[in-house]
C-alpha cells in the first residue's frame, strides 16, 4: 500500500465515529472507556474482541451474525482496519468499533469481567524462542485476558500455524486450563463451529489456496 493511500486512510479513520485511537498516555493514565464501553455502544450487550484484527473481516462477520453483541477489533495498524470500519458504517452495523492500540495494553482498555469472548485470528506465531514474550497466547497474555473476561468467558484461537496451535495447546494443558474444543484441520475434520468455518479472512483465503490446514482451539482461562 502506497504512503499516500495510508495517509488518506489515517485521515478518514479520524472522521469515523466507530474508530477510537487513544494515545498510549491516555490508556496508561486511566482510559475513559475502561469498564464503561456501554457508554460508546449505548447499550449493555456482551462485548467480544478480535485481537490483531487486520482488515476486520472477523469483527464484521461476527457482528452481522450476532446483532445483540458488541464487537471491537483491535490492531495497531489503522490503515488495515480502515476497511472494516468503512464497511461497518456503510452497512450500518452499530455494534462494531475499532480500537487502534497495542494489544499488550488490553487489560488497561477493559474493566474486570467486562468482556465475554476474545478471538485471536491468524496472529504472528513468533516462532523464535526470544520472541516468546510476543506470542499472543503466552502465559502473561493469558493473565491479561483473564482479568477482563467474565468468569465463563470464551477464548478462540484460529491460525494457520501448526506451531502456534501446538504451543498454545501444550501451554493450556500445562496450566490446567479448560480446552473445550481443538481441531488441527477445521475444513477437513468435522465438528468446528459455524463461526470458524463460514467467516474467512483475506489471509486465510491465501493459506487455503496453498493447501495449508487451518487450526482452531476454543478454551476458558481460570
Backbone as a chain_set.jsonl record, in Angstrom:
{"seq": "XXXXXXXXXXXXXXXXXXXXXXXXXXXXXXXXXXXXXXXXXXXXXXXXXXXXXXXXXXXXXXXXXXXXXXXXXXXXXXXXXXXXXXXXXXXXXXXXXXXXXXXXXXXXXXXXXXXXXXXXXXXXXXXXXXXXXXXXXXXXXXXXXXXXXXXXXXXXXXXXXXXXXXXXXXXXXXXXXXXXXXXXXXXXXXXXXXXXXXXXXXXXXXXXXXXXXXXXXXXXXX", "coords": {"N": [[0.84, -1.189, 0.0], [0.615, 2.169, -0.92], [2.209, 5.138, 0.465], [0.7, 7.448, 0.272], [-1.879, 6.486, 0.059], [-2.097, 5.273, 2.554], [-1.948, 7.504, 4.266], [-4.275, 8.821, 3.518], [-6.16, 6.998, 4.413], [-5.638, 7.027, 7.173], [-6.428, 9.64, 7.754], [-9.112, 9.49, 7.105], [-9.993, 7.621, 8.973], [-9.948, 9.175, 11.252], [-12.28, 10.573, 11.078], [-14.247, 8.746, 11.41], [-16.931, 7.599, 13.364], [-16.87, 5.136, 14.593], [-14.279, 4.459, 15.172], [-11.691, 4.402, 17.48], [-8.922, 6.011, 18.788], [-6.82, 6.085, 21.013], [-4.072, 7.745, 22.705], [-0.986, 6.317, 23.916], [-0.467, 7.334, 26.419], [-2.989, 8.21, 27.242], [-4.222, 5.763, 27.58], [-2.666, 4.509, 29.591], [-2.975, 6.254, 31.7], [-5.499, 6.002, 32.731], [-7.991, 5.027, 31.043], [-10.771, 6.32, 29.336], [-12.964, 4.677, 28.499], [-12.575, 2.314, 29.839], [-14.084, -0.267, 31.55], [-16.453, 0.898, 30.961], [-17.649, 0.591, 28.449], [-20.218, 0.475, 27.563], [-21.046, 3.061, 27.358], [-20.027, 3.919, 24.94], [-21.266, 2.186, 23.063], [-23.856, 2.542, 23.764], [-25.506, 0.697, 24.983], [-25.874, -2.307, 26.989], [-24.935, -4.709, 25.98], [-23.266, -7.935, 25.525], [-19.667, -7.909, 25.186], [-17.383, -8.545, 22.61], [-14.108, -9.272, 21.586], [-11.776, -8.882, 18.869], [-8.528, -9.628, 18.515], [-5.685, -8.222, 17.046], [-6.842, -7.579, 14.55], [-6.527, -7.054, 11.825], [-7.819, -6.528, 8.626], [-10.33, -6.577, 9.599], [-12.226, -8.536, 9.023], [-13.248, -10.68, 10.56], [-14.346, -9.385, 12.784], [-16.399, -7.902, 11.549], [-17.848, -9.986, 10.283], [-18.717, -11.564, 12.488], [-20.218, -9.663, 13.846], [-22.376, -9.199, 12.127], [-23.689, -11.617, 12.334], [-24.427, -11.667, 14.954], [-26.332, -9.579, 16.202], [-27.003, -8.71, 18.75], [-24.771, -8.484, 20.267], [-21.774, -6.683, 21.045], [-18.971, -5.76, 19.084], [-15.459, -5.44, 19.0], [-12.718, -4.622, 17.154], [-9.258, -4.876, 17.445], [-6.205, -3.377, 16.683], [-2.915, -2.269, 15.822], [-2.433, -1.248, 13.391], [-3.862, 1.058, 11.672], [-4.41, 1.638, 8.986], [-5.022, -0.785, 7.93], [-7.376, -1.764, 9.316], [-9.106, 0.162, 8.519], [-10.652, -0.625, 6.347], [-12.524, -2.446, 7.452], [-13.8, -0.74, 9.285], [-14.958, 1.142, 7.595], [-16.679, -0.473, 6.087], [-18.422, -1.304, 8.131], [-19.711, 1.122, 8.715], [-20.881, 1.715, 6.239], [-22.646, -0.414, 6.054], [-24.233, 0.038, 8.164], [-23.73, -1.062, 10.728], [-24.132, -0.911, 13.892], [-23.072, -2.145, 16.052], [-20.336, -2.384, 16.056], [-16.929, -1.57, 16.619], [-13.657, -0.114, 16.211], [-10.411, -0.242, 17.526], [-7.485, 1.45, 17.838], [-4.538, 0.484, 18.961], [-1.884, -0.874, 21.084], [-1.846, -4.371, 21.645], [-0.82, -5.41, 23.985], [-1.694, -3.708, 25.916], [-4.213, -4.382, 26.613], [-5.505, -5.049, 29.033], [-5.748, -2.632, 30.24], [-7.582, -1.35, 28.832], [-10.064, -2.411, 29.114], [-12.488, -3.184, 31.633], [-12.568, -5.197, 34.683], [-13.888, -8.379, 34.118], [-15.366, -7.423, 31.933], [-15.533, -8.278, 29.349], [-16.909, -10.701, 27.118], [-16.072, -12.59, 25.224], [-13.074, -13.519, 23.444], [-11.452, -13.336, 20.387], [-8.676, -14.556, 18.641], [-7.173, -14.183, 15.708], [-5.271, -15.616, 13.284], [-2.608, -14.823, 14.282], [0.785, -13.497, 14.385], [3.023, -16.087, 14.715], [5.438, -15.884, 16.048], [7.869, -17.513, 16.119], [10.606, -17.834, 16.887], [12.526, -18.487, 19.832], [13.305, -16.325, 21.452], [11.316, -14.576, 20.916], [9.15, -15.334, 22.338], [7.814, -13.846, 24.319], [6.218, -12.206, 22.861], [4.235, -13.741, 21.803], [0.808, -14.188, 21.336], [-0.645, -15.898, 22.912], [0.801, -16.472, 25.138], [1.743, -17.099, 28.628], [1.695, -14.681, 30.093], [0.062, -12.983, 28.535], [-2.304, -14.495, 28.658], [-2.962, -14.126, 31.311], [-3.601, -11.418, 31.324], [-5.886, -11.481, 29.683], [-7.55, -13.0, 31.278], [-8.154, -11.231, 33.34], [-9.897, -9.391, 32.169], [-11.94, -10.88, 31.075], [-15.216, -12.262, 31.541], [-16.211, -14.656, 34.118], [-17.0, -17.139, 32.834], [-16.092, -16.663, 30.337], [-15.211, -16.967, 26.869], [-12.396, -18.056, 24.913], [-10.937, -17.893, 21.677], [-8.827, -19.321, 19.304], [-7.702, -19.068, 16.11], [-5.739, -20.241, 13.562], [-3.179, -20.569, 11.004], [-0.881, -21.67, 11.705], [0.793, -24.447, 12.633], [2.663, -24.62, 14.6], [1.945, -22.542, 16.42], [-0.555, -23.46, 17.2], [0.084, -25.935, 18.416], [1.863, -25.06, 20.434], [0.152, -23.432, 21.975], [-1.859, -25.249, 22.796], [-0.307, -27.044, 24.32], [0.593, -25.335, 26.353], [-1.855, -24.57, 27.533], [-2.8, -27.047, 28.505], [-0.739, -27.61, 30.285], [-1.093, -25.577, 32.153], [-3.468, -26.275, 33.186], [-5.859, -25.398, 32.063], [-9.232, -25.043, 30.685], [-9.749, -26.782, 27.887], [-12.0, -26.636, 25.457], [-12.568, -27.317, 22.848], [-10.674, -28.566, 20.167], [-9.054, -28.492, 17.015], [-7.068, -29.568, 14.4], [-7.318, -29.22, 11.712], [-9.628, -27.619, 10.372], [-11.284, -27.587, 8.119], [-11.184, -30.057, 7.104], [-11.748, -31.923, 9.066], [-14.673, -32.823, 10.859], [-16.992, -30.921, 12.929], [-16.274, -28.343, 13.78], [-17.265, -25.057, 14.987], [-19.769, -23.017, 13.325], [-19.056, -20.311, 13.05], [-16.35, -20.488, 12.783], [-15.94, -21.814, 10.396], [-17.399, -20.427, 8.455], [-16.722, -17.77, 8.328], [-14.184, -16.048, 6.809], [-10.873, -14.815, 6.59], [-8.931, -12.421, 4.685], [-6.239, -13.264, 4.556], [-6.529, -15.894, 5.316], [-7.868, -17.041, 3.147], [-5.8, -16.974, 1.298], [-4.019, -18.782, 2.473], [-5.534, -21.118, 2.331], [-5.701, -21.491, -0.422], [-3.117, -22.291, -0.886], [-3.197, -24.712, 0.239], [-2.821, -25.004, 2.969], [-3.467, -26.299, 6.206], [-6.042, -25.133, 8.421], [-6.181, -24.29, 11.79], [-7.864, -24.594, 15.013], [-8.723, -23.566, 18.291], [-10.827, -23.669, 21.103], [-11.244, -22.283, 24.263], [-11.222, -21.899, 27.912], [-10.086, -19.631, 30.423], [-8.853, -19.925, 33.695]], "CA": [[0.0, 0.0, 0.0], [1.414, 3.386, -1.013], [2.135, 6.012, 1.64], [-0.417, 8.387, 0.053], [-3.077, 5.714, 0.391], [-2.104, 5.106, 4.013], [-2.282, 8.799, 4.869], [-5.693, 9.06, 3.22], [-6.939, 6.137, 5.315], [-5.468, 7.546, 8.53], [-7.257, 10.846, 7.858], [-10.519, 9.07, 7.081], [-10.244, 6.986, 10.27], [-10.178, 10.231, 12.251], [-13.658, 11.067, 10.931], [-15.187, 7.636, 11.623], [-17.391, 7.526, 14.758], [-16.643, 3.794, 15.155], [-12.835, 4.257, 15.357], [-11.163, 5.049, 18.684], [-7.463, 5.978, 18.659], [-6.22, 6.754, 22.17], [-2.614, 7.737, 22.817], [-0.533, 5.395, 24.96], [-0.601, 8.047, 27.69], [-4.418, 8.172, 27.598], [-4.535, 4.4, 28.029], [-1.977, 4.192, 30.845], [-3.382, 7.192, 32.761], [-6.921, 5.844, 33.05], [-8.71, 5.124, 29.77], [-12.162, 6.745, 29.568], [-13.946, 3.614, 28.277], [-12.3, 1.116, 30.632], [-15.209, -0.564, 32.432], [-17.607, 1.741, 30.604], [-17.858, 0.531, 26.996], [-21.643, 0.68, 27.242], [-21.203, 4.48, 27.006], [-19.769, 4.043, 23.497], [-22.273, 1.452, 22.273], [-25.183, 2.974, 24.247], [-26.264, -0.473, 25.452], [-25.017, -3.145, 27.835], [-24.809, -6.034, 25.355], [-21.945, -8.553, 25.714], [-18.581, -7.375, 24.359], [-16.493, -9.546, 22.015], [-12.924, -8.647, 20.99], [-10.883, -9.563, 17.933], [-7.194, -9.075, 18.738], [-4.916, -8.303, 15.807], [-7.997, -7.797, 13.661], [-6.218, -6.862, 10.401], [-8.82, -5.775, 7.864], [-11.586, -6.597, 10.351], [-13.228, -9.454, 8.455], [-13.917, -11.447, 11.617], [-15.157, -8.441, 13.56], [-17.599, -7.616, 10.742], [-18.596, -11.24, 10.091], [-19.367, -11.931, 13.746], [-21.211, -8.624, 14.176], [-23.565, -9.434, 11.292], [-24.363, -12.821, 12.831], [-24.828, -11.507, 16.359], [-26.683, -8.164, 16.384], [-27.189, -8.371, 20.167], [-23.466, -8.414, 20.92], [-20.913, -5.609, 20.533], [-17.687, -6.303, 18.628], [-14.377, -4.467, 18.916], [-11.487, -5.088, 16.522], [-8.098, -4.131, 17.962], [-4.976, -3.526, 15.889], [-2.113, -1.044, 15.814], [-2.337, -0.78, 12.006], [-5.123, 1.691, 11.307], [-4.655, 1.598, 7.534], [-5.624, -2.091, 7.636], [-8.769, -1.912, 9.765], [-9.913, 1.166, 7.81], [-11.618, -1.333, 5.503], [-13.602, -2.942, 8.307], [-14.536, 0.399, 9.851], [-15.752, 1.735, 6.499], [-17.755, -1.441, 5.806], [-19.4, -1.238, 9.231], [-20.501, 2.343, 8.545], [-21.685, 1.556, 5.012], [-23.709, -1.412, 6.285], [-24.95, 0.494, 9.356], [-23.534, -2.008, 11.831], [-23.884, -0.056, 15.066], [-22.461, -2.965, 17.106], [-18.927, -2.576, 15.689], [-15.966, -0.482, 16.824], [-12.257, -0.483, 16.008], [-9.57, 0.417, 18.516], [-6.092, 1.429, 17.382], [-3.652, 0.488, 20.119], [-1.095, -2.099, 21.255], [-2.618, -5.419, 22.31], [-0.319, -5.658, 25.351], [-2.385, -2.783, 26.834], [-5.634, -4.773, 26.606], [-6.087, -5.058, 30.383], [-5.976, -1.244, 30.632], [-8.629, -0.836, 27.933], [-11.347, -3.001, 29.523], [-12.592, -3.412, 33.07], [-12.645, -6.579, 35.172], [-15.066, -9.151, 33.67], [-16.178, -6.618, 31.011], [-15.522, -8.895, 28.01], [-17.492, -12.06, 27.161], [-15.301, -13.501, 24.364], [-11.917, -12.969, 22.722], [-10.976, -14.068, 19.199], [-7.339, -14.259, 18.121], [-7.238, -14.759, 14.358], [-4.044, -15.61, 12.463], [-1.546, -13.968, 14.832], [2.169, -13.853, 14.078], [3.363, -17.123, 15.707], [6.66, -15.52, 16.781], [8.448, -18.846, 16.307], [11.898, -17.826, 17.584], [12.373, -18.563, 21.288], [13.437, -14.989, 22.061], [10.077, -13.831, 20.633], [8.07, -15.952, 23.118], [7.052, -12.832, 25.072], [5.294, -11.525, 21.947], [3.166, -14.659, 21.367], [-0.435, -13.678, 21.908], [-1.255, -16.844, 23.844], [1.741, -16.849, 26.202], [1.144, -17.066, 29.967], [1.471, -13.288, 30.516], [-1.127, -12.513, 27.825], [-3.467, -15.209, 29.203], [-3.273, -13.48, 32.591], [-4.294, -10.166, 30.979], [-7.224, -11.828, 29.183], [-8.327, -13.485, 32.427], [-8.611, -10.065, 34.108], [-11.001, -8.661, 31.514], [-13.009, -11.812, 30.689], [-16.143, -12.716, 32.578], [-15.758, -15.975, 34.596], [-17.204, -18.209, 31.846], [-15.74, -16.085, 29.031], [-14.575, -17.892, 25.91], [-11.256, -17.665, 24.069], [-10.867, -18.608, 20.4], [-7.597, -19.132, 18.524], [-7.774, -19.641, 14.761], [-4.434, -19.952, 12.966], [-2.628, -21.495, 10.005], [0.426, -22.084, 12.222], [0.813, -25.685, 13.44], [3.487, -24.306, 15.768], [1.142, -21.748, 17.371], [-1.613, -24.367, 17.664], [0.703, -26.888, 19.345], [2.389, -24.298, 21.571], [-0.966, -22.989, 22.807], [-2.467, -26.434, 23.419], [0.622, -27.532, 25.344], [0.576, -24.373, 27.461], [-3.159, -24.668, 28.197], [-2.834, -28.302, 29.274], [0.23, -27.461, 31.375], [-1.647, -24.656, 33.149], [-4.737, -26.834, 33.664], [-6.998, -24.631, 31.534], [-10.303, -25.843, 30.07], [-9.79, -26.816, 26.418], [-13.356, -27.089, 25.123], [-12.564, -27.918, 21.512], [-9.433, -28.321, 19.404], [-9.089, -29.138, 15.704], [-5.86, -29.136, 13.673], [-7.641, -29.004, 10.295], [-11.07, -27.392, 10.542], [-12.057, -27.817, 6.891], [-11.091, -31.483, 6.782], [-12.383, -32.675, 10.152], [-15.99, -32.283, 11.21], [-17.243, -30.527, 14.314], [-15.951, -26.953, 14.131], [-18.411, -24.135, 14.982], [-20.032, -22.319, 12.059], [-18.296, -19.051, 13.005], [-14.972, -20.824, 12.388], [-15.936, -22.284, 9.01], [-18.122, -19.586, 7.496], [-16.098, -16.434, 8.233], [-12.791, -16.247, 6.384], [-10.134, -13.569, 6.411], [-8.161, -12.251, 3.443], [-5.049, -14.119, 4.612], [-6.977, -17.288, 5.381], [-8.125, -17.493, 1.769], [-4.491, -17.225, 0.675], [-3.486, -20.033, 3.039], [-6.333, -22.232, 1.809], [-5.284, -21.696, -1.814], [-1.837, -23.012, -0.835], [-3.432, -26.034, 0.836], [-2.411, -25.048, 4.382], [-4.583, -26.566, 7.123], [-6.384, -24.083, 9.375], [-6.416, -24.902, 13.095], [-8.752, -23.826, 15.893], [-8.892, -24.0, 19.698], [-11.737, -22.899, 21.948], [-10.86, -22.612, 25.631], [-11.511, -20.963, 29.001], [-8.955, -19.373, 31.323], [-9.3, -19.789, 35.098]], "C": [[0.885, 1.252, 0.0], [1.218, 4.293, 0.192], [1.0, 7.033, 1.509], [-1.737, 7.745, 0.469], [-3.232, 5.565, 1.901], [-2.536, 6.398, 4.691], [-3.756, 9.131, 4.688], [-6.569, 8.258, 4.191], [-6.837, 6.613, 6.762], [-6.382, 8.75, 8.752], [-8.748, 10.478, 7.922], [-10.9, 8.41, 8.409], [-10.599, 8.015, 11.339], [-11.61, 10.756, 12.212], [-14.695, 9.986, 11.246], [-15.623, 7.581, 13.093], [-17.136, 6.166, 15.417], [-15.155, 3.472, 15.324], [-12.368, 5.078, 16.555], [-9.653, 4.892, 18.668], [-6.804, 6.699, 19.842], [-4.695, 6.763, 22.09], [-2.238, 6.737, 23.914], [-0.719, 6.029, 26.347], [-2.057, 8.024, 28.174], [-4.816, 6.805, 28.146], [-3.93, 4.138, 29.409], [-2.382, 5.104, 32.006], [-4.859, 7.09, 33.13], [-7.786, 6.086, 31.827], [-10.206, 5.348, 30.018], [-13.173, 5.603, 29.452], [-13.69, 2.366, 29.115], [-13.423, 0.888, 31.642], [-16.485, 0.17, 32.067], [-17.862, 1.739, 29.097], [-19.327, 0.697, 26.604], [-21.916, 2.143, 26.879], [-20.948, 4.703, 25.518], [-20.9, 3.413, 22.688], [-23.703, 1.856, 22.622], [-26.113, 1.785, 24.52], [-25.323, -1.305, 26.326], [-24.935, -4.582, 27.306], [-23.407, -6.603, 25.611], [-20.913, -8.006, 24.729], [-17.659, -8.507, 23.911], [-15.334, -8.812, 21.342], [-12.33, -9.527, 19.902], [-9.528, -8.877, 18.062], [-6.322, -9.289, 17.504], [-5.879, -8.5, 14.647], [-7.707, -7.596, 12.172], [-7.257, -6.013, 9.706], [-10.203, -5.806, 8.521], [-12.635, -7.563, 9.846], [-13.978, -10.243, 9.535], [-14.827, -10.557, 12.459], [-16.479, -8.176, 12.836], [-18.475, -8.863, 10.611], [-19.361, -11.651, 11.339], [-20.469, -10.944, 14.107], [-22.503, -8.81, 13.383], [-24.39, -10.601, 11.827], [-24.972, -12.618, 14.212], [-25.172, -10.047, 16.669], [-26.837, -7.744, 17.846], [-25.9, -8.526, 20.974], [-22.689, -7.256, 20.288], [-19.53, -6.163, 20.224], [-16.661, -5.185, 18.465], [-13.151, -5.126, 18.309], [-10.325, -4.232, 16.999], [-6.871, -4.429, 17.116], [-4.222, -2.207, 15.957], [-2.06, -0.435, 14.407], [-3.681, -0.249, 11.506], [-5.441, 1.636, 9.827], [-5.275, 0.258, 7.125], [-7.089, -2.119, 8.05], [-9.682, -0.817, 9.213], [-11.009, 0.489, 6.996], [-12.816, -1.823, 6.317], [-14.459, -1.82, 8.868], [-15.462, 1.016, 8.812], [-16.942, 0.828, 6.157], [-18.845, -1.372, 6.872], [-20.294, -0.015, 9.109], [-21.423, 2.231, 7.335], [-22.871, 0.631, 5.247], [-24.503, -1.127, 7.561], [-24.921, -0.535, 10.491], [-23.149, -1.2, 13.075], [-23.214, -0.826, 16.21], [-20.986, -3.271, 16.824], [-18.111, -1.329, 16.04], [-14.568, -1.019, 16.539], [-11.394, 0.393, 16.908], [-8.12, 0.293, 18.071], [-5.172, 1.583, 18.585], [-2.836, -0.797, 20.152], [-1.888, -3.114, 22.069], [-2.116, -5.682, 23.726], [-0.949, -4.715, 26.387], [-3.834, -3.203, 27.091], [-6.273, -4.73, 27.995], [-6.277, -3.651, 30.95], [-7.121, -0.612, 29.829], [-10.023, -1.301, 28.35], [-11.322, -3.273, 31.018], [-12.634, -4.895, 33.412], [-13.967, -7.201, 34.737], [-15.939, -8.405, 32.651], [-16.373, -7.291, 29.651], [-16.082, -10.317, 28.099], [-16.712, -13.062, 26.306], [-14.127, -12.768, 23.739], [-11.556, -13.905, 21.579], [-9.561, -13.597, 18.863], [-7.251, -14.969, 16.772], [-5.93, -14.531, 13.603], [-2.97, -14.656, 12.998], [-0.183, -14.389, 14.301], [2.602, -14.882, 15.129], [4.628, -16.842, 16.508], [7.457, -16.786, 17.131], [9.773, -18.846, 17.076], [11.691, -17.744, 19.096], [12.412, -17.18, 21.936], [12.204, -14.113, 21.811], [8.882, -14.364, 21.446], [7.192, -14.91, 23.799], [6.05, -12.082, 24.2], [4.165, -12.444, 21.46], [1.879, -14.316, 22.093], [-1.179, -14.673, 22.788], [-0.259, -17.259, 24.927], [1.092, -16.621, 27.572], [0.821, -15.639, 30.429], [0.233, -12.706, 29.833], [-2.386, -13.183, 28.386], [-3.917, -14.58, 30.519], [-4.02, -12.158, 32.352], [-5.728, -10.449, 30.522], [-8.124, -12.245, 30.344], [-8.926, -12.314, 33.208], [-9.858, -9.42, 33.491], [-12.172, -9.564, 31.121], [-13.944, -12.086, 31.863], [-15.785, -14.166, 32.945], [-15.924, -17.123, 33.6], [-16.859, -17.748, 30.428], [-14.951, -17.04, 28.157], [-13.402, -17.245, 25.198], [-11.3, -18.514, 22.806], [-9.521, -18.299, 19.75], [-7.76, -19.838, 17.189], [-6.485, -19.251, 14.044], [-4.064, -20.984, 11.902], [-1.31, -22.08, 10.515], [0.291, -23.317, 13.116], [1.604, -25.43, 14.724], [2.657, -23.584, 16.835], [0.052, -22.609, 18.007], [-1.043, -25.302, 18.739], [1.216, -26.213, 20.61], [1.258, -23.94, 22.536], [-1.627, -24.16, 23.523], [-1.611, -26.947, 24.566], [0.59, -26.641, 26.581], [-0.731, -24.49, 28.248], [-3.257, -25.924, 29.056], [-1.913, -28.206, 30.484], [-0.286, -26.585, 32.501], [-2.986, -25.14, 33.714], [-5.961, -26.062, 33.22], [-8.025, -25.57, 30.88], [-10.243, -25.736, 28.546], [-11.126, -27.445, 26.033], [-13.364, -27.832, 23.8], [-11.243, -27.588, 20.829], [-9.476, -29.126, 18.116], [-7.891, -28.635, 14.898], [-6.076, -29.008, 12.168], [-9.15, -28.839, 10.162], [-11.897, -27.702, 9.29], [-12.052, -29.289, 6.471], [-11.865, -32.318, 7.806], [-13.691, -32.009, 10.55], [-16.014, -31.761, 12.648], [-16.943, -29.092, 14.669], [-17.195, -26.067, 14.099], [-18.54, -23.411, 13.642], [-19.222, -21.033, 11.927], [-16.854, -19.283, 12.561], [-14.91, -21.147, 10.899], [-16.461, -21.24, 8.022], [-17.635, -18.141, 7.431], [-14.629, -16.66, 7.902], [-12.118, -14.894, 6.159], [-9.421, -13.577, 5.06], [-6.969, -13.219, 3.423], [-5.428, -15.595, 4.65], [-7.239, -17.841, 3.988], [-6.83, -17.786, 1.029], [-3.897, -18.541, 1.162], [-4.219, -21.242, 2.467], [-5.968, -22.542, 0.358], [-3.982, -22.478, -1.892], [-1.973, -24.394, -0.206], [-2.998, -26.151, 2.29], [-3.608, -25.369, 5.26], [-4.789, -25.397, 8.093], [-6.771, -24.763, 10.693], [-7.275, -23.985, 13.967], [-8.757, -24.44, 17.289], [-9.893, -23.073, 20.365], [-11.443, -23.283, 23.395], [-11.319, -21.551, 26.624], [-10.279, -20.822, 29.876], [-9.508, -19.266, 32.75], [-8.124, -19.724, 36.044]], "O": [[1.793, 1.376, 0.822], [0.188, 4.229, 0.863], [0.406, 7.437, 2.509], [-2.58, 8.356, 1.125], [-4.323, 5.706, 2.453], [-3.385, 6.389, 5.582], [-4.402, 9.657, 5.595], [-7.568, 8.753, 4.713], [-7.827, 6.604, 7.494], [-7.026, 8.871, 9.794], [-9.525, 11.064, 8.677], [-12.005, 8.617, 8.911], [-11.433, 7.768, 12.21], [-12.098, 11.318, 13.193], [-15.888, 10.278, 11.339], [-14.771, 7.524, 13.979], [-17.179, 6.047, 16.641], [-14.806, 2.323, 15.592], [-12.612, 6.282, 16.636], [-9.146, 3.777, 18.549], [-6.287, 7.805, 19.681], [-4.099, 5.88, 21.472], [-3.074, 6.361, 24.736], [-1.078, 5.354, 27.312], [-2.322, 7.843, 29.363], [-5.64, 6.701, 29.055], [-4.602, 3.606, 30.292], [-2.156, 4.764, 33.168], [-5.405, 7.989, 33.769], [-8.257, 7.2, 31.596], [-10.822, 4.644, 30.818], [-14.137, 5.555, 30.217], [-14.507, 1.446, 29.106], [-13.687, 1.742, 32.488], [-17.486, 0.079, 32.778], [-18.247, 2.762, 28.531], [-19.639, 1.017, 25.457], [-22.886, 2.443, 26.184], [-21.571, 5.567, 24.901], [-21.424, 4.018, 21.754], [-24.643, 1.557, 21.885], [-27.325, 1.858, 24.318], [-24.123, -1.037, 26.391], [-24.874, -5.539, 28.077], [-22.471, -5.85, 25.882], [-21.239, -7.682, 23.587], [-17.212, -9.319, 24.721], [-15.55, -7.845, 20.613], [-12.369, -10.755, 19.989], [-9.392, -7.692, 17.757], [-6.233, -10.401, 16.983], [-5.759, -9.446, 13.869], [-8.547, -7.929, 11.336], [-7.549, -4.901, 10.145], [-11.131, -5.144, 8.057], [-13.809, -7.438, 10.193], [-15.188, -10.449, 9.437], [-15.945, -10.943, 12.801], [-17.548, -8.221, 13.446], [-19.69, -8.802, 10.802], [-20.525, -12.044, 11.256], [-21.523, -11.334, 14.611], [-23.596, -8.6, 13.91], [-25.62, -10.583, 11.783], [-25.914, -13.312, 14.592], [-24.394, -9.354, 17.325], [-26.806, -6.552, 18.151], [-25.93, -8.679, 22.195], [-22.925, -6.897, 19.135], [-18.979, -6.942, 21.002], [-16.94, -4.138, 17.882], [-12.604, -6.074, 18.873], [-10.397, -3.004, 16.962], [-6.542, -5.588, 16.864], [-4.826, -1.149, 16.13], [-1.697, 0.729, 14.239], [-4.515, -0.994, 10.992], [-6.611, 1.593, 9.445], [-5.965, 0.17, 6.109], [-7.955, -2.454, 7.242], [-10.896, -0.862, 9.416], [-12.146, 0.958, 6.955], [-13.968, -1.639, 5.924], [-15.685, -1.926, 8.923], [-16.603, 1.368, 9.111], [-18.062, 1.301, 5.963], [-20.036, -1.381, 6.561], [-21.496, -0.093, 9.366], [-22.595, 2.603, 7.396], [-23.959, 0.851, 4.716], [-25.331, -1.932, 7.987], [-25.939, -0.831, 11.117], [-21.984, -0.857, 13.272], [-22.831, -0.232, 17.218], [-20.451, -4.278, 17.287], [-18.533, -0.199, 15.798], [-14.326, -2.223, 16.616], [-11.616, 1.597, 17.035], [-7.588, -0.81, 17.941], [-5.042, 2.668, 19.152], [-3.062, -1.703, 19.35], [-2.524, -2.762, 23.062], [-2.882, -6.126, 24.581], [-0.762, -4.898, 27.589], [-4.594, -2.463, 27.715], [-7.455, -4.409, 28.12], [-6.888, -3.481, 32.006], [-7.562, 0.502, 30.112], [-11.029, -0.686, 27.997], [-10.272, -3.557, 31.594], [-12.726, -5.743, 32.524], [-15.034, -6.628, 34.956], [-17.123, -8.716, 32.513], [-17.269, -6.92, 28.892], [-15.772, -11.053, 29.036], [-16.687, -14.252, 26.621], [-14.173, -11.556, 23.531], [-11.378, -15.107, 21.773], [-9.287, -12.398, 18.808], [-7.253, -16.198, 16.704], [-5.544, -13.396, 13.326], [-2.481, -13.79, 12.272], [-0.018, -15.511, 13.823], [2.556, -14.585, 16.323], [4.872, -17.483, 17.53], [7.683, -17.081, 18.304], [10.033, -19.773, 17.842], [10.809, -17.036, 19.581], [11.644, -16.897, 22.856], [12.058, -13.048, 22.411], [7.751, -13.911, 21.27], [5.972, -15.063, 23.856], [5.152, -11.41, 24.706], [3.244, -11.987, 20.784], [1.862, -14.171, 23.315], [-2.224, -14.344, 23.35], [-0.449, -18.291, 25.571], [0.021, -16.022, 27.663], [-0.201, -15.41, 31.076], [-0.559, -12.014, 30.473], [-3.411, -12.527, 28.569], [-5.112, -14.51, 30.804], [-4.952, -11.822, 33.083], [-6.664, -9.753, 30.917], [-9.303, -11.894, 30.389], [-10.061, -12.389, 33.68], [-10.753, -8.966, 34.204], [-13.272, -9.075, 30.862], [-13.521, -12.136, 33.019], [-15.119, -14.843, 32.161], [-15.062, -17.998, 33.532], [-17.279, -18.36, 29.446], [-14.13, -17.819, 28.642], [-13.41, -16.047, 24.915], [-11.651, -19.694, 22.847], [-9.127, -17.136, 19.66], [-7.935, -21.056, 17.138], [-6.171, -18.066, 13.93], [-4.563, -22.109, 11.899], [-0.69, -22.896, 9.833], [-0.256, -23.241, 14.216], [1.269, -25.949, 15.789], [2.668, -23.967, 18.005], [-0.225, -22.497, 19.202], [-1.609, -25.442, 19.824], [1.032, -26.721, 21.716], [1.381, -24.116, 23.748], [-1.922, -24.078, 24.715], [-2.116, -27.248, 25.648], [0.563, -27.128, 27.712], [-0.721, -24.509, 29.479], [-3.734, -25.876, 30.189], [-2.259, -28.661, 31.574], [0.036, -26.812, 33.667], [-3.565, -24.509, 34.598], [-6.984, -26.061, 33.904], [-7.728, -26.723, 30.568], [-10.638, -24.718, 27.978], [-11.353, -28.634, 26.255], [-14.06, -28.834, 23.636], [-10.758, -26.459, 20.909], [-9.88, -30.289, 18.111], [-7.714, -27.429, 14.728], [-5.135, -28.722, 11.428], [-9.865, -29.799, 9.875], [-13.075, -28.043, 9.393], [-12.815, -29.705, 5.598], [-12.543, -33.284, 7.458], [-13.796, -30.783, 10.572], [-15.167, -32.115, 13.468], [-17.314, -28.644, 15.754], [-18.088, -26.29, 13.282], [-17.559, -23.218, 12.924], [-18.756, -20.696, 10.838], [-16.212, -18.379, 12.026], [-13.944, -20.797, 10.221], [-16.01, -21.185, 6.878], [-18.082, -17.372, 6.579], [-13.92, -17.369, 8.616], [-12.713, -13.963, 5.615], [-9.327, -14.606, 4.392], [-6.716, -13.897, 2.427], [-4.733, -16.439, 4.085], [-6.874, -18.977, 3.686], [-6.757, -18.723, 0.234], [-3.346, -19.315, 0.38], [-3.604, -22.262, 2.156], [-5.93, -23.705, -0.045], [-3.758, -23.234, -2.837], [-1.006, -25.152, -0.124], [-2.824, -27.258, 2.799], [-4.671, -24.773, 5.083], [-3.83, -24.759, 8.526], [-7.581, -25.689, 10.71], [-7.403, -22.788, 13.712], [-8.79, -25.659, 17.451], [-9.824, -21.852, 20.218], [-11.396, -24.468, 23.725], [-11.743, -20.459, 26.244], [-9.52, -21.775, 30.052], [-10.512, -18.593, 32.98], [-8.311, -19.611, 37.255]]}, "num_chains": 1, "name": "protein.A"}
